[in-house]
Amino acid sequence: MHFLGFVFELAFVFVTFDILWSLILVLLKGLLGIDRSQNSFAYYALKISSLYILTSLTVLITFRHLEIHTGPFNRITYPFLAFVVLILYMASGMQRSRLRARLTFDQKSMRRLRFNGLFLFSVMLYFFVALYFALAREPLFNSWILENRIVNWFVQVTGNVYQITLLRWVIGFLALILLVRIVLRGLLSLRLLSYGYFGIPDHARDRFTRDFNVNGEQAEEEEIGYTEYEELEEDGKPD
């Protein structure tokens, strides 16, 4: 049962992070004039920052649960669950950005999204390295995560949100939806990302994959609500 609680906690943190990060992007554009659609450096800097923060939050949550639930089985199961949820969540959001870029024929975004495979691999590498440092009690874990003010700010805000009953129920409901969606879409997203990363042409995909590309693009126009981890421009265009 505590494994289910752990997965739900991850989903809750992901949804809260997504909302907070979207607000930060709006403030950066409105107050400082930082527009990712026009500034490639800002685009990559913000994307790398979001990947770092979200992965660090995942490692921190995993480490805290391993501190409570000891034993060899838990030391394998918790990192495995955290890794699967994190990668499927990011892969699903990246694929969603790709579909939006194709739908709007945004060539600039499509060129940027070519590096999604590299970003996903970097997240995988950082997750295991950071978790290893955490379990080995390496000082780098303290400087990277435990003493990082930005990561701690997101942890504190998430904790405050959880204390508010209404927000806890709303975000908890969104977290349940998120878990269902990342399982259904994340697996296929990883498959599509691997096709693009390894250069497999479209005609080599099976019928189900091709149908997803067509129907999925249409479905994106009908979806209303919070966004998963995705690179969207505030003016409606993907980035």
DOFI-502391 format. One record per atom (N, C-alpha, C): x, y, z; residue in one letter. Coordinates in steps of 0.001 Angstrom, whole numbers, padded with zeros to 6 digits, always signed. Layout:
<rotis>
XYZA ...
</rotis>
This chain:
<rotis>
+000821-001206+000000M +000000+000000+000000M +000857+001259+000000M +002005+001205+000706H +002839+002401+000754H +003468+002699-000600H +003559+001684-001474F +004051+001946-002827F +003048+002794-003615F +001761+002504-003448L +000732+003307-004116L +000741+004746-003602L +000923+004884-002288G +001013+006224-001719G +002212+006983-002250G +003299+006279-002454F +004507+006896-003004F +004282+007383-004429F +003674+006551-005256V +003389+006932-006644V +002430+008116-006688V +001406+008099-005828F +000465+009215-005787F +001155+010495-005331F +002064+010399-004384E +002800+011581-003934E +003623+012174-005072E +004252+011310-005870L +005001+011791-007032L +004082+012534-008002L +002928+011933-008271A +001984+012564-009195A +001513+013903-008653A +001255+013983-007356F +000827+015231-006730F +001898+016300-006885F +003149+015923-006660V +004253+016874-006797V +004411+017309-008251V +004260+016383-009187F +004400+016725-010606F +003341+017740-011042F +002090+017524-010631V +001014+018436-011004V +001260+019810-010376V +001642+019837-009107T +001915+021107-008435T +003079+021830-009094T +004122+021088-009430F +005271+021691-010113F +004865+022273-011463F +004042+021544-012180D +003611+021991-013502D +002858+023321-013409D +001992+023448-012411I +001238+024685-012223I +002167+025828-011839I +003063+025575-010897L +003989+026613-010450L +004920+027042-011575L +005411+026079-012342W +006337+026407-013424W +005633+027216-014508W +004382+026894-014785S +003628+027665-015769S +003463+029112-015310S +003214+029306-014013L +003091+030660-013470L +004418+031412-013555L +005513+030707-013296I +006839+031331-013388I +007124+031786-014813I +006773+030963-015790L +006993+031331-017193L +006176+032561-017575L +004940+032621-017082V +004097+033783-017360V +004698+035044-016746V +005198+034945-015513L +005803+036096-014844L +007086+036531-015546L +007889+035576-015981L +009125+035914-016683L +008842+036674-017972L +007800+036261-018663K +007459+036934-019909K +006799+038284-019657K +005911+038339-018653G +005188+039578-018396G +006026+040646-017725G +006888+040249-016775L +007654+041230-016007L +009033+041514-016591L +009694+040465-017086L +011060+040625-017587L +011156+040572-019102L +010056+040239-019757G +010068+040190-021209G +010827+039012-021782G +011016+037966-021003I +011735+036783-021477I +010767+035902-022254I +010963+035839-023560D +010071+035089-024438D +010843+033922-025037D +010475+032716-024647R +011196+031531-025122R +011049+031310-026619R +009964+031797-027185S +009747+031586-028610S +010714+032397-029464S +011238+033493-028893Q +012140+034363-029633Q +013592+034229-029200Q +013802+033607-028068N +015153+033526-027503N +015512+032069-027273N +016388+031539-028125S +016761+030127-028018S +017512+029852-026725S +018355+030803-026297F +019093+030602-025049F +018134+030487-023872F +017132+031361-023824A +016144+031301-022747A +015372+029996-022795A +015054+029536-024001Y +014305+028284-024148Y +015072+027122-023524Y +016339+026964-023917Y +017107+025830-023422Y +017468+025988-021950Y +017737+027219-021518A +018064+027445-020110A +016883+027093-019211A +015692+027523-019610L +014496+027229-018823L +014143+025755-018857L +014334+025130-020009K +014011+023709-020103K +014952+022878-019242K +016251+023171-019317I +017219+022449-018497I +016940+022675-017015I +016581+023911-016657S +016266+024217-015256S +015067+023426-014768S +014031+023338-015591S +012830+022608-015181S +013120+021121-015050S +013927+020583-015960L +014297+019167-015871L +015093+018902-014601L +016011+019787-014297Y +016841+019626-013103Y +015995+019671-011836Y +015097+020655-011745I +014288+020802-010538I +013356+019615-010364I +012665+019223-011427L +011696+018132-011312L +012385+016812-010978L +013528+016558-011601T +014264+015324-011306T +014798+015354-009879T +015268+016516-009430S +015760+016641-008057S +014646+016400-007050S +013457+016919-007328L +012313+016667-006454L +012001+015171-006383L +012071+014501-007523T +011804+013059-007555T +012829+012293-006735T +014100+012656-006892V +015165+012000-006124V +014976+012248-004630V +014634+013475-004263L +014457+013818-002852L +013305+013025-002234L +012178+012929-002931I +011041+012156-002421I +011408+010688-002285I +012101+010162-003285T +012515+008756-003240T +013450+008506-002068T +014399+009399-001871F +015363+009252-000777F +014661+009268+000586F +013699+010169+000756R +012988+010252+002034R +012185+008998+002315R +011597+008403+001288H +010862+007161+001497H +011813+006013+001811H +012986+006005+001197L +013963+004956+001481L +014511+005081+002898L +014503+006294+003433E +014925+006483+004809E +013935+005864+005786E +012670+005837+005402I +011623+005285+006268I +011455+003787+006035I +011370+003406+004764H +011139+002002+004409H +012457+001381+003965H +013122+000746+004910T +014422+000151+004625T +014246-001280+004114T +015347-001881+003763G +015306-003254+003277G +015708-003332+001812G +016274-004449+001407P +016756-004592+000012P +015648-004494-001034P +014467-005025-000712F +013373-004971-001677F +012941-003527-001920F +012815-002754-000846N +012418-001354-000978N +013480-000522-001689N +014743-000847-001488R +015822-000093-002129R +015826-000292-003641R +015171-001330-004101I +015045-001551-005544I +013709-001012-006060I +012640-001278-005318T +011292-000955-005785T +011049+000549-005847T +011429+001287-004811Y +011169+002724-004804Y +011888+003460-005945Y +013200+003235-006129P +013848+003895-007278P +013259+003474-008612P +012872+002208-008737F +012289+001745-009997F +010969+002459-010279F +010090+002526-009279L +008803+003206-009470L +009004+004687-009780L +009915+005335-009046A +010165+006758-009277A +010693+006986-010686A +011595+006137-011119F +012177+006281-012453F +011119+006097-013536F +010284+005094-013399V +009258+004822-014404V +008258+005967-014485V +007767+006429-013327V +006782+007512-013317V +007385+008780-013901V +008601+009117-013523L +009254+010338-014009L +009455+010306-015520L +009985+009203-016033I +010290+009120-017462I +009009+009082-018296I +008016+008320-017852L +006759+008284-018599L +006076+009654-018586L +006159+010350-017467Y +005566+011686-017362Y +006230+012659-018329Y +007545+012659-018350M +008264+013566-019242M +008096+013172-020707M +008151+011885-020980A +008001+011427-022358A +006623+011773-022900A +005606+011638-022061S +004254+011977-022486S +004131+013462-022806S +004712+014311-021942G +004667+015743-022192G +005453+016143-023427G +006598+015527-023640M +007400+015824-024822M +006680+015428-026101M +006015+014273-026052Q +005271+013843-027226Q +004092+014770-027496Q +003494+015247-026433R +002376+016183-026606R +002859+017473-027268R +004021+017969-026861S +004580+019154-027493S +004870+018902-028965S +005341+017704-029255R +005645+017349-030644R +004382+017344-031500R +003298+016804-030953L +002048+016767-031695L +001506+018179-031936L +001640+019037-030932R +001175+020407-031105R +001999+021142-032157R +003303+020893-032154A +004152+021539-033150A +003793+021086-034560A +003494+019808-034703R +003091+019301-036016R +001737+019863-036428R +000852+020002-035452L -000492+020482-035751L -000479+021929-036231L +000423+022739-035669T +000502+024156-036033T +001593+024424-037072T +002256+023369-037538F +003316+023498-038543F +004404+024470-038087F +004750+024365-036797D +005772+025236-036215D +007138+024584-036429D +007831+025000-037477Q +009115+024388-037821Q +010195+024706-036783Q +010132+025904-036209K +011125+026266-035205K +011042+025362-033986K +009820+025097-033551S +009637+024200-032412S +010046+022779-032763S +009751+022344-033967M +010129+021000-034386M +011642+020835-034373M +012374+021870-034765R +013835+021782-034733R +014337+021681-033301R +013717+022430-032412R +014131+022361-031010R +013788+021023-030383R +012654+020458-030759L +012202+019202-030170L +013035+018010-030631L +013942+018236-031589R +014820+017152-032013R +015702+016658-030872R +015935+017528-029897F +016834+017189-028797F +016113+016553-027614F +014843+016225-027775N +014098+015625-026670N +014718+014309-026206N +015180+013523-027148G +015811+012256-026778G +017037+012474-025914G +017831+013487-026253L +019014+013806-025456L +018633+014297-024070L +017603+015140-024001F +017139+015626-022702F +016641+014465-021837F +015910+013541-022443L +015368+012411-021691L +016488+011527-021175L +017497+011299-021993F +018651+010505-021555F +019385+011203-020415F +019504+012526-020490S +020176+013288-019434S +019421+013175-018108S +018089+013185-018179V +017281+013015-016975V +017523+011642-016350V +017546+010610-017192M +017819+009260-016698M +019166+009201-015980M +020186+009773-016601L +021533+009735-016025L +021585+010509-014714L +021019+011707-014699Y +021058+012518-013487Y +020276+011869-012350Y +019163+011231-012663F +018354+010586-011637F +019167+009533-010884F +019827+008661-011616F +020564+007573-010966F +021830+008078-010273F +022508+009056-010874V +023706+009604-010234V +023342+010310-008935V +022306+011146-008977A +021890+011875-007777A +021389+010918-006698A +020652+009899-007089L +020146+008937-006105L +021292+008138-005497L +022285+007807-006303Y +023457+007104-005771Y +024180+007966-004736Y +024380+009247-005056F +025026+010151-004108F +024206+010287-002831F +022875+010262-002967A +022010+010373-001793A +022170+009159-000887A +022116+007976-001482L +022217+006750-000686L +023619+006547-000121L +024627+007048-000826A +026010+006918-000365A +026415+008033+000588A +025486+008941+000865R +025732+010075+001770R +026865+010959+001258R +026938+011119-000048E +027962+011973-000633E +027606+013442-000418E +028614+014287-000151P +028334+015724+000045P +027693+016388-001169P +027942+015860-002366L +027361+016452-003561L +025837+016431-003520L +025269+015422-002869F +023813+015361-002757F +023283+016539-001972F +024015+016926-000921N +023586+018075-000126N +023604+019364-000943N +024677+019563-001699S +024793+020804-002469S +023859+020823-003671S +023628+019658-004294W +022769+019594-005473W +021290+019729-005122W +020883+019091-004011I +019455+018971-003737I +019077+019477-002347I +019634+018874-001307L +019183+019176+000050L +019351+020649+000410L +020445+021272-000026E +020705+022663+000318E +020390+023617-000834E +019772+023108-001878N +019415+023940-003017N +018154+024736-002683N +018249+026050-002701R +017132+026889-002280R +015941+026777-003218R +016208+026639-004503I +015106+026550-005464I +014333+025254-005257I +015058+024142-005123V +014398+022858-004897V +013619+022889-003591V +014220+023446-002549N +013544+023516-001252N +012315+024419-001307N +012363+025462-002153W +011197+026332-002290W +010025+025564-002882W +010282+024765-003910F +009219+023957-004496F +008695+022928-003493F +009582+022362-002694V +009148+021409-001667V +008248+022097-000649V +008643+023292-000217Q +007860+024021+000780Q +006493+024422+000238Q +006454+024930-000986V +005181+025349-001571V +004263+024147-001761V +004824+023027-002222T +004013+021815-002393T +003420+021366-001064T +004240+021447-000007G +003738+021095+001319G +002633+022023+001784G +002773+023311+001504N +001739+024274+001880N +000448+024040+001110N +000584+023708-000173V -000599+023415-000983V -001341+022205-000432V -000585+021202-000007Y -001199+019969+000511Y -001972+020231+001797Y -001581+021255+002536Q -002268+021561+003796Q -003616+022235+003580Q -003836+022787+002388I -005105+023439+002076I -006061+022389+001515I -007140+022142+002218T -008021+021013+001883T -008538+021073+000456T -009044+022238+000053L -009614+022352-001287L -008568+022082-002359L -007407+022703-002226L -006347+022495-003213L -005849+021055-003191L -005820+020462-001999R -005367+019072-001905R -006292+018145-002671R -007588+018367-002568W -008544+017524-003279W -008492+017773-004780W -008393+019033-005180V -008358+019351-006614V -007102+018788-007264V -005943+019082-006678I -004690+018601-007251I -004584+017088-007114I -005146+016534-006036G -005157+015084-005894G -005950+014412-006996G -007082+015018-007351F -007880+014485-008460F -007116+014574-009776F -006447+015706-010001L -005633+015853-011209L -004476+014867-011213L -003948+014572-010033A -002854+013611-009940A -003308+012215-010352A -004539+011838-009961L -005074+010539-010376L -005242+010475-011896L -005757+011569-012472I -005886+011622-013926I -004516+011518-014582I -003553+012210-013986L -002194+012182-014517L -001646+010764-014551L -001846+010013-013473L -001316+008647-013419L -001901+007784-014526L -003196+007912-014751V -003835+007124-015813V -003293+007536-017175V -003146+008836-017391R -002722+009322-018699R -001274+008990-019003R -000399+009083-018013I +001004+008815-018304I +001238+007332-018559I +000406+006481-017954V +000533+005051-018246V +000078+004760-019677V -001062+005350-020068L -001616+005084-021397L -000811+005769-022497L -000431+007024-022253R +000255+007794-023285R +001763+007703-023187R +002269+007530-021974G +003716+007522-021802G +004406+006377-022501G +003816+005179-022439L +004422+004037-023097L +004522+004253-024606L +003432+004752-025177L +003448+005021-026612L +004371+006191-026946L +004442+007173-026045S +005317+008314-026273S +006774+007881-026318S +007168+006993-025393L +008527+006473-025420L +008819+005762-026730L +007816+005051-027222R +007990+004342-028476R +008187+005314-029636R +007359+006368-029667L +007469+007344-030742L +008774+008122-030651L +009193+008469-029428L +010448+009171-029256L +011623+008308-029698L +011551+007008-029413S +012622+006112-029845S +012676+006014-031353S +011519+006052-032022Y +011497+006049-033483Y +012259+007257-034024Y +011933+008424-033471G +012592+009625-033950G +014058+009666-033587G +014408+009159-032394Y +015786+009226-031924Y +016695+008308-032725Y +016177+007140-033084F +016992+006185-033831F +016772+006274-035333F +015973+007255-035770G +015843+007518-037185G +015001+006529-037955G +014070+005843-037285I +013200+004904-037988I +012135+005688-038731I +011969+005507-040022P +011011+006304-040787P +009578+006006-040416P +008683+006935-040807D +007270+006811-040451D +006640+005543-041010D +007047+005145-042236H +006387+003994-042844H +006730+002692-042143H +007728+002726-041255A +008085+001512-040521A +007230+001308-039285A +006412+002285-038933R +005564+002155-037748R +004331+001321-038087R +003788+000711-037052D +002612-000115-037283D +001364+000745-037377D +000236+000129-037669R -001002+000860-037903R -001463+001579-036662R -001295+000955-035505F -001747+001578-034262F -000989+002874-033997F +000315+002876-034245T +001117+004070-034029T +000714+005176-034976T +000460+004841-036236R +000051+005851-037200R -001317+006424-036838R -002229+005580-036400D -003544+006060-035996D -003448+007006-034809D -002516+006734-033904F -002348+007608-032757F -001913+009000-033204F -001018+009068-034179N -000548+010367-034658N -001684+011193-035231N -002613+010540-035949V -003722+011258-036556V -004772+011624-035530V -005226+010631-034772N -006281+010870-033796N -005791+011686-032612N -004525+011480-032258G -003983+012206-031113G -003917+013689-031354G -003580+014096-032589E -003509+015513-032890E -004877+016154-032783E -005903+015451-033232Q -007255+015991-033141Q -007708+016080-031699Q -007323+015081-030910A -007740+015068-029499A -007093+016196-028715A -005886+016606-029117E -005212+017658-028386E -006004+018957-028415E -006721+019196-029515E -007490+020422-029627E -008675+020444-028683E -009128+019266-028247E -010322+019188-027425E -010005+019140-025940E -008734+018992-025577E -008388+018821-024177E -008379+020166-023484E -008990+020201-022302I -009035+021412-021499I -008610+021036-020093I -007810+021889-019459G -007399+021619-018098G -005914+021844-017963G -005300+021254-016917Y -003893+021460-016669Y -003080+020753-017737Y -001835+021138-017836T -000945+020526-018818T +000029+019621-018120T +000463+018594-018823E +001534+017777-018317E +002834+018501-018588E +003963+017869-018268Y +005243+018491-018515Y +005414+018664-020014Y +005306+019914-020492E +005358+020166-021912E +005902+021560-022148E +006423+021770-023337E +006990+023056-023696E +005969+023807-024553E +005178+024661-023930L +004164+025418-024637L +004451+026896-024535L +004166+027589-025606E +004297+029034-025565E +003035+029640-024968E +003191+030752-024300E +002052+031396-023658E +001049+031926-024671E +001496+032168-025918D +000568+032683-026901D -000162+031591-027631D +000034+030347-027190G -000707+029227-027776G +000130+028366-028673G +001322+028846-029073K +002181+028036-029925K +003117+027213-029065K +003437+026011-029540P +004377+025186-028766P +005782+025687-028946P +006628+025315-028013D +008031+025682-028129D +008894+024458-028012D 
</rotis>
